[in-house]
Amino acid sequence: MKYLTVLFFFLSLNIAFAQGQKIVRGEYQKRTFTHQETELNYQILYPKNFDKSRKYPLVLFLHGAGERGDDNEKQLAHGSKLFRDSMEKYPAIVLFPQCKTDDYWALAQRPNGSKRGGNFNFKTDQPPAPSMAATMALVEKMLGENYTDNDRFYVTGLSMGGMGTFELCWRMPEKIAAAMPICGGGPRPKAQEMTNIPFWVFHGVKDDIVHPRLSTGMVKSIQQAGGKAKISLYPDANHNSWDRAFAEPEFLAWMFAQKKAGKG
């Protein structure tokens, strides 16, 4: 009887551990990833028919400044439905990390500390911000999984996340198959380091939060450096150009058709 009790105890531990690592298919699930001293909350979406013996594209979505926090929920406000509802047509593993309230995806600051206006300055001579560093470590971990297709890692994001998308592209260009920054911007001198990444950029012409020239300037610099970049500008859109971007008929088709340079 004592032996059975001990056996049941260890079986219970194994079951609990298995449940802790359980993969929920077709719905977002909350998780936490620790890198150095940073706890990164994120949600992950697996295909409805997820099979560990297959390989799937990896998508990273970086939210805007308004979705920062510690609730591990707000980051799903924009874009999450698009990927969840397209799982059958475009099966992929999708990551939605959440930036800390006092942090920022990119090393970007408004000039003179102003809180409004469309201009930003970008720093490139410092390590990534804590939330970005943790996200990069999480991406490396996911790319190390046998079921992840390393030739099809895509990154997209809006506003602060659009800036983070550009930053990720110059920090780990060898990993990324395609990038789709929305109403963001980045450091133009870094364009030469992103020429192997296809870009589709989106911005509202009337944007007074992040000026559209931050996107058009990046596209022009990437093109001049020999890279492939195109942009969709929405004449009547202000800062919310993401709804228009997500409604683009080819948004997902273009993304999932891309592969890392030299891979077809």
C-alpha positions in Angstrom: 0.0 0.0 0.0 2.9 2.4 0.9 4.5 1.5 -2.5 1.3 2.4 -4.4 1.1 5.7 -2.5 4.6 6.7 -3.4 4.1 5.6 -7.0 0.9 7.6 -7.2 2.8 10.6 -5.8 5.5 10.5 -8.5 2.9 9.8 -11.2 1.1 12.9 -10.0 4.2 15.0 -10.3 4.8 13.8 -13.9 1.2 14.6 -14.9 1.4 18.0 -13.3 4.6 18.7 -15.2 3.1 17.5 -18.4 0.1 19.8 -17.9 2.5 22.7 -17.2 4.1 22.1 -20.6 0.8 21.4 -22.4 0.4 22.8 -25.8 -3.1 24.3 -26.4 -3.9 24.2 -30.1 -5.7 27.0 -31.9 -5.9 29.4 -28.9 -3.5 31.8 -27.3 -2.0 30.7 -24.0 -0.2 32.7 -21.4 3.4 32.0 -20.6 6.4 33.7 -18.9 10.0 33.6 -20.1 12.9 34.7 -17.9 16.1 36.2 -19.4 18.8 37.5 -17.0 16.7 39.6 -14.5 13.8 40.3 -16.8 10.5 38.3 -16.7 8.9 38.5 -20.1 5.2 37.8 -20.2 4.0 36.5 -23.6 1.2 34.6 -25.2 1.7 31.9 -27.8 -0.5 30.5 -30.5 0.0 27.0 -31.9 -1.9 25.7 -35.0 -5.1 23.8 -34.5 -3.5 20.6 -35.8 -0.1 21.2 -34.3 2.2 18.2 -34.9 5.7 18.2 -33.4 7.0 16.1 -36.3 6.3 19.0 -38.7 7.9 22.4 -39.1 6.0 25.6 -38.8 6.8 29.3 -39.5 7.4 31.5 -36.5 5.8 34.9 -36.3 6.7 37.6 -33.7 4.2 40.5 -33.1 5.4 43.6 -31.2 2.6 45.6 -29.7 2.3 49.4 -29.3 3.1 51.6 -26.2 -0.5 51.5 -25.1 -0.4 47.8 -24.5 2.6 47.7 -22.2 2.1 46.3 -18.7 2.2 43.1 -16.6 -1.3 41.6 -17.2 -0.2 39.4 -20.1 -3.4 40.3 -21.9 -3.3 43.8 -23.4 -0.8 42.9 -26.1 -3.5 40.9 -27.9 -5.5 44.0 -28.5 -4.4 44.4 -32.1 -3.5 41.7 -34.6 -4.1 38.6 -32.5 -7.5 37.9 -34.1 -5.9 38.1 -37.6 -3.5 35.3 -36.9 -5.8 33.1 -34.9 -8.5 33.2 -37.5 -6.1 32.3 -40.3 -4.6 29.3 -38.6 -6.1 26.8 -41.0 -4.8 28.6 -44.1 -1.5 29.7 -42.6 -0.6 27.4 -39.8 2.2 29.0 -37.7 3.5 29.5 -34.2 2.8 33.1 -33.2 4.4 35.0 -30.3 2.9 38.1 -28.6 5.3 39.2 -25.9 4.4 42.1 -23.6 6.8 45.0 -23.0 7.1 46.2 -19.4 5.3 49.5 -18.6 8.6 51.4 -18.0 10.4 49.9 -21.0 10.3 50.3 -24.8 10.9 47.9 -27.6 13.3 50.1 -29.4 16.0 52.6 -28.2 13.9 55.5 -29.4 13.3 58.9 -27.8 11.4 62.0 -28.7 13.7 65.0 -29.2 14.0 67.3 -26.2 11.9 64.9 -24.2 8.6 66.0 -25.8 5.6 63.7 -25.3 3.9 64.5 -28.6 4.9 65.2 -32.2 6.0 62.8 -34.9 9.8 62.8 -34.5 12.0 60.3 -32.8 15.8 59.8 -32.3 17.2 56.3 -32.4 20.3 55.0 -30.6 22.3 52.2 -32.1 25.4 52.2 -29.8 23.8 50.5 -26.8 22.6 47.0 -25.8 18.9 46.3 -26.4 16.3 47.4 -23.8 15.5 44.7 -21.3 12.2 43.7 -22.8 13.7 43.5 -26.3 16.7 41.5 -25.0 14.3 39.0 -23.4 12.3 38.8 -26.6 15.4 38.1 -28.6 16.3 35.3 -26.2 12.8 33.9 -26.5 13.0 34.0 -30.3 16.4 32.1 -30.2 14.8 29.5 -27.9 11.8 29.0 -30.2 14.1 28.8 -33.3 15.9 26.0 -31.5 12.8 23.9 -31.4 12.7 21.0 -33.9 9.2 22.0 -35.1 10.2 25.6 -36.0 11.1 26.4 -39.6 14.2 28.6 -39.2 13.9 29.8 -42.8 10.5 31.4 -42.1 10.8 33.6 -39.1 8.7 36.8 -39.6 8.4 39.9 -37.4 5.8 42.6 -37.5 4.5 45.2 -35.1 2.8 48.6 -34.8 3.9 52.0 -33.5 6.4 51.3 -30.8 6.3 47.7 -32.1 7.0 49.0 -35.6 10.1 50.7 -34.3 11.0 47.4 -32.5 10.5 45.6 -35.8 13.1 47.7 -37.5 15.5 47.4 -34.5 15.2 43.6 -34.4 16.0 43.6 -38.1 19.4 45.3 -37.6 20.1 43.4 -34.4 19.5 39.9 -35.8 19.2 40.3 -39.6 20.5 36.7 -40.3 17.4 35.2 -38.6 14.6 37.1 -40.2 12.8 36.1 -43.4 10.5 39.1 -43.7 9.5 42.2 -41.8 6.3 44.3 -41.8 6.6 47.4 -39.6 3.4 49.4 -39.2 3.6 53.2 -38.3 7.1 52.8 -36.9 10.6 54.0 -37.9 14.2 53.3 -37.3 17.8 54.5 -37.7 18.5 55.0 -41.4 22.3 54.4 -41.1 21.4 50.8 -40.1 19.6 50.1 -43.4 22.8 48.6 -44.9 22.5 45.8 -42.4 19.0 44.8 -43.4 19.4 44.4 -47.1 18.7 40.6 -47.0 15.3 41.1 -45.4 12.2 41.8 -47.6 10.2 44.7 -46.1 6.6 45.7 -46.5 6.0 48.9 -44.5 2.7 50.6 -43.7 2.0 54.2 -42.5 -0.8 56.8 -42.4 0.0 60.0 -44.2 -1.7 62.1 -41.5 0.1 60.4 -38.6 1.0 63.1 -36.0 2.3 60.6 -33.4 5.0 58.9 -35.5 5.7 60.9 -38.6 5.4 59.0 -41.8 8.8 60.2 -43.0 10.3 57.8 -40.4 8.9 54.9 -42.5 9.5 56.4 -45.9 13.0 57.3 -44.9 13.8 53.7 -43.9 12.3 52.3 -47.1 14.3 54.7 -49.2 17.5 53.9 -47.3 17.0 50.2 -47.5 16.4 50.5 -51.3 19.4 52.7 -51.8 21.5 50.1 -49.9 20.4 47.4 -52.3 17.6 45.9 -50.2 14.0 45.0 -51.1 11.4 47.3 -49.4 8.0 48.6 -50.4 5.5 50.8 -48.5 1.8 51.3 -48.4 0.8 54.8 -47.4 -2.8 55.6 -46.5 -3.7 59.2 -47.4 -6.6 59.6 -44.9 -5.1 57.6 -42.0 -3.6 59.1 -38.8 -1.7 56.9 -36.4 -4.0 54.0 -36.6 -2.8 52.5 -39.9 -2.8 49.0 -38.5 -6.4 48.3 -39.2 -5.8 49.3 -42.9 -2.6 47.1 -42.9 -4.4 44.1 -41.5 -7.1 44.5 -44.1 -4.7 44.3 -47.0 -5.7 41.2 -49.0 -2.1 40.1 -49.4 -0.9 40.9 -45.9 -0.6 37.3 -44.7 0.0 35.8 -48.2 3.0 38.0 -48.7 4.4 37.3 -45.3 4.1 33.5 -45.4 5.5 33.4 -49.0 8.9 34.8 -47.9 11.9 32.7 -47.0 15.3 33.7 -45.8 17.7 34.9 -48.5 19.0 32.1 -50.6 16.3 29.6 -49.4 14.0 29.9 -52.4 
